[in-house]
Amino acid sequence: MAKNRVSLTEEQRRRNAEILARLRDEERRLFEETRALQQEWKTDSNRRRRERGQAM
């Protein structure tokens, strides 16, 4: 069965592009924050602090 082709208005295309751009920015920001947190936890002092906190 063939799918019907959907045609968007210029306004819908513009809004879709804005939404996709926002999602890409949010995804990039989350990726950078996650990477920063991983780097922070890799330091020895934080690792020791985390291990002591769990032992208590």
N, C-alpha and C positions, 0 to 999 in steps of 0.2 A: 504494500500500500504506500503510495506516495505521500510525503508530508507536505502540508500547505506552507508556502513561503510567506513569511511575515514581513511586512514593510513598515519600518519605523519612520516617524516624522523627524525632522531635523532637531526639534526640541527634545524628543526622546533619545536620539543619538547623543546629543550634547550632555544630557543628564546622565546617561549610561557611562559616557567617557569620564565625567566628573567623579561618579561613584567608583569606577574602576581605578582611577588615579588615587583616590582616597584610600581604597583598600590596599593598593600597592605600597603607599606611604606607610600605612599602619603595619603591614607585614614587614617592611624593611626596618621600621622602628623596633618592633618586637624582636626581630632577629638580632639587631644590634644590642638591645638590652639584655637578651639572653646570653649572647656572647660575652658581654661585659661581666655579667654575674658569674658565668663559668670561669672566666679569667680570675675574678676576685677570689673565688673559692679555691683556686689552685694554689694560692700562696700558702706557704707553710704556717704562718701565724693563724690564718683563718682555719686551716685544717685542724690545728691543735685546739683552737678555741671551740670548734664544733665537736671534736671528740670529747673534750672535757665536759661540755654541756650535756652530752648524752649520758656520760658516766654518772652524773649527779642524780 
